[in-house]
Protein backbone atom coordinates (compact mmCIF):
# COMPACT_ATOMS: atom_id res chain seq x y z
CA UNK A 1 0.00 0.00 0.00
CA UNK A 2 1.12 3.59 -0.57
CA UNK A 3 2.73 5.89 1.96
CA UNK A 4 2.09 9.62 2.45
CA UNK A 5 4.16 12.46 3.88
CA UNK A 6 1.92 15.33 5.01
CA UNK A 7 2.84 18.97 5.64
CA UNK A 8 1.09 22.04 7.04
CA UNK A 9 2.79 25.43 6.99
CA UNK A 10 2.11 29.16 7.04
CA UNK A 11 3.26 31.25 4.09
CA UNK A 12 3.10 35.05 3.87
CA UNK A 13 0.37 35.85 1.34
CA UNK A 14 2.80 38.23 -0.39
CA UNK A 15 5.07 35.21 -1.04
CA UNK A 16 2.48 33.09 -2.87
CA UNK A 17 4.33 33.12 -6.21
CA UNK A 18 7.68 32.62 -4.46
CA UNK A 19 6.15 29.60 -2.71
CA UNK A 20 4.82 28.20 -5.98
CA UNK A 21 8.25 28.63 -7.58
CA UNK A 22 9.97 27.05 -4.56
CA UNK A 23 7.56 24.10 -4.53
CA UNK A 24 7.72 23.54 -8.28
CA UNK A 25 11.50 23.43 -8.17
CA UNK A 26 11.70 21.27 -5.05
CA UNK A 27 8.82 18.89 -5.69
CA UNK A 28 10.39 17.63 -8.91
CA UNK A 29 13.25 16.29 -6.76
CA UNK A 30 10.82 14.08 -4.80
CA UNK A 31 9.32 12.78 -8.04
CA UNK A 32 12.78 11.95 -9.38
CA UNK A 33 13.50 9.98 -6.20
CA UNK A 34 10.38 7.80 -6.30
CA UNK A 35 7.35 9.86 -5.26
CA UNK A 36 4.30 9.25 -7.41
CA UNK A 37 2.47 12.51 -6.69
CA UNK A 38 2.97 15.83 -4.90
CA UNK A 39 0.17 18.27 -4.09
CA UNK A 40 0.62 21.80 -2.75
CA UNK A 41 -2.70 23.35 -1.65
CA UNK A 42 -3.08 27.07 -0.84
CA UNK A 43 -5.70 27.60 1.88
CA UNK A 44 -8.74 29.60 0.79
CA UNK A 45 -11.34 28.32 3.26
CA UNK A 46 -9.44 27.73 6.51
CA UNK A 47 -11.56 28.68 9.49
CA UNK A 48 -10.58 29.28 13.09
CA UNK A 49 -11.84 26.55 15.41
CA UNK A 50 -12.96 26.75 19.01
CA UNK A 51 -10.26 24.51 20.40
CA UNK A 52 -7.73 23.88 17.64
CA UNK A 53 -7.33 24.46 13.92
CA UNK A 54 -4.80 24.68 11.10
CA UNK A 55 -4.22 28.38 11.77
CA UNK A 56 -3.15 27.85 15.37
CA UNK A 57 -1.24 24.69 14.56
CA UNK A 58 1.26 26.69 12.47
CA UNK A 59 0.80 30.00 14.30
CA UNK A 60 -0.34 31.66 11.06
CA UNK A 61 -0.44 35.44 11.21
CA UNK A 62 -3.16 37.61 9.68
CA UNK A 63 -1.07 38.18 6.54
CA UNK A 64 -0.27 34.47 6.04
CA UNK A 65 -2.04 31.63 4.27
CA UNK A 66 -2.09 28.04 5.50
CA UNK A 67 -0.66 25.56 3.01
CA UNK A 68 -1.58 21.87 3.15
CA UNK A 69 0.68 19.58 1.13
CA UNK A 70 1.45 15.94 0.70
CA UNK A 71 3.78 13.60 -1.11
CA UNK A 72 2.54 10.17 -2.16
CA UNK A 73 4.96 7.27 -2.42
CA UNK A 74 4.39 3.69 -3.64
CA UNK A 75 5.35 2.31 -0.20
CA UNK A 76 7.28 3.21 2.95
CA UNK A 77 10.54 1.61 1.76
CA UNK A 78 10.51 3.77 -1.39
CA UNK A 79 9.70 6.79 0.75
CA UNK A 80 12.54 6.14 3.18
CA UNK A 81 15.05 5.70 0.38
CA UNK A 82 13.65 8.51 -1.75
CA UNK A 83 13.42 10.98 1.13
CA UNK A 84 17.03 10.26 2.14
CA UNK A 85 18.19 10.90 -1.44
CA UNK A 86 16.02 14.01 -1.78
CA UNK A 87 17.30 15.51 1.48
CA UNK A 88 20.89 15.01 0.25
CA UNK A 89 20.07 16.51 -3.16
CA UNK A 90 21.73 19.95 -3.51
CA UNK A 91 18.66 21.30 -5.34
CA UNK A 92 16.79 21.27 -2.01
CA UNK A 93 19.47 23.14 -0.09
CA UNK A 94 18.48 26.54 1.32
CA UNK A 95 21.20 28.13 -0.81
CA UNK A 96 19.71 26.73 -4.03
CA UNK A 97 16.04 26.87 -3.12
CA UNK A 98 15.41 29.16 -0.12
CA UNK A 99 12.13 28.68 1.74
CA UNK A 100 9.79 31.69 1.40
CA UNK A 101 8.24 30.82 4.77
CA UNK A 102 9.25 30.14 8.37
CA UNK A 103 10.37 26.51 8.41
CA UNK A 104 10.23 26.43 12.22
CA UNK A 105 6.41 26.49 11.99
CA UNK A 106 6.19 23.67 9.43
CA UNK A 107 4.46 20.53 10.69
CA UNK A 108 5.12 17.24 8.93
CA UNK A 109 4.82 13.52 9.38
CA UNK A 110 4.62 10.19 7.58
CA UNK A 111 1.35 8.28 7.34
CA UNK A 112 0.23 4.79 6.34
CA UNK A 113 -3.17 4.94 4.62
CA UNK A 114 -5.89 2.86 6.23
CA UNK A 115 -8.69 3.76 3.78
CA UNK A 116 -8.15 4.60 0.09
CA UNK A 117 -11.33 5.28 -1.89
CA UNK A 118 -11.94 6.92 -5.24
CA UNK A 119 -9.89 8.02 -8.17
CA UNK A 120 -6.42 9.52 -8.04
CA UNK A 121 -6.94 11.72 -11.08
C-alpha positions in Angstrom: 0.0 0.0 0.0 1.1 3.6 -0.6 2.7 5.9 2.0 2.1 9.6 2.5 4.2 12.5 3.9 1.9 15.3 5.0 2.8 19.0 5.6 1.1 22.0 7.0 2.8 25.4 7.0 2.1 29.2 7.0 3.3 31.3 4.1 3.1 35.0 3.9 0.4 35.9 1.3 2.8 38.2 -0.4 5.1 35.2 -1.0 2.5 33.1 -2.9 4.3 33.1 -6.2 7.7 32.6 -4.5 6.2 29.6 -2.7 4.8 28.2 -6.0 8.2 28.6 -7.6 10.0 27.1 -4.6 7.6 24.1 -4.5 7.7 23.5 -8.3 11.5 23.4 -8.2 11.7 21.3 -5.1 8.8 18.9 -5.7 10.4 17.6 -8.9 13.3 16.3 -6.8 10.8 14.1 -4.8 9.3 12.8 -8.0 12.8 11.9 -9.4 13.5 10.0 -6.2 10.4 7.8 -6.3 7.4 9.9 -5.3 4.3 9.3 -7.4 2.5 12.5 -6.7 3.0 15.8 -4.9 0.2 18.3 -4.1 0.6 21.8 -2.7 -2.7 23.4 -1.7 -3.1 27.1 -0.8 -5.7 27.6 1.9 -8.7 29.6 0.8 -11.3 28.3 3.3 -9.4 27.7 6.5 -11.6 28.7 9.5 -10.6 29.3 13.1 -11.8 26.6 15.4 -13.0 26.8 19.0 -10.3 24.5 20.4 -7.7 23.9 17.6 -7.3 24.5 13.9 -4.8 24.7 11.1 -4.2 28.4 11.8 -3.2 27.9 15.4 -1.2 24.7 14.6 1.3 26.7 12.5 0.8 30.0 14.3 -0.3 31.7 11.1 -0.4 35.4 11.2 -3.2 37.6 9.7 -1.1 38.2 6.5 -0.3 34.5 6.0 -2.0 31.6 4.3 -2.1 28.0 5.5 -0.7 25.6 3.0 -1.6 21.9 3.1 0.7 19.6 1.1 1.4 15.9 0.7 3.8 13.6 -1.1 2.5 10.2 -2.2 5.0 7.3 -2.4 4.4 3.7 -3.6 5.3 2.3 -0.2 7.3 3.2 2.9 10.5 1.6 1.8 10.5 3.8 -1.4 9.7 6.8 0.7 12.5 6.1 3.2 15.1 5.7 0.4 13.7 8.5 -1.7 13.4 11.0 1.1 17.0 10.3 2.1 18.2 10.9 -1.4 16.0 14.0 -1.8 17.3 15.5 1.5 20.9 15.0 0.2 20.1 16.5 -3.2 21.7 19.9 -3.5 18.7 21.3 -5.3 16.8 21.3 -2.0 19.5 23.1 -0.1 18.5 26.5 1.3 21.2 28.1 -0.8 19.7 26.7 -4.0 16.0 26.9 -3.1 15.4 29.2 -0.1 12.1 28.7 1.7 9.8 31.7 1.4 8.2 30.8 4.8 9.3 30.1 8.4 10.4 26.5 8.4 10.2 26.4 12.2 6.4 26.5 12.0 6.2 23.7 9.4 4.5 20.5 10.7 5.1 17.2 8.9 4.8 13.5 9.4 4.6 10.2 7.6 1.3 8.3 7.3 0.2 4.8 6.3 -3.2 4.9 4.6 -5.9 2.9 6.2 -8.7 3.8 3.8 -8.2 4.6 0.1 -11.3 5.3 -1.9 -11.9 6.9 -5.2 -9.9 8.0 -8.2 -6.4 9.5 -8.0 -6.9 11.7 -11.1 
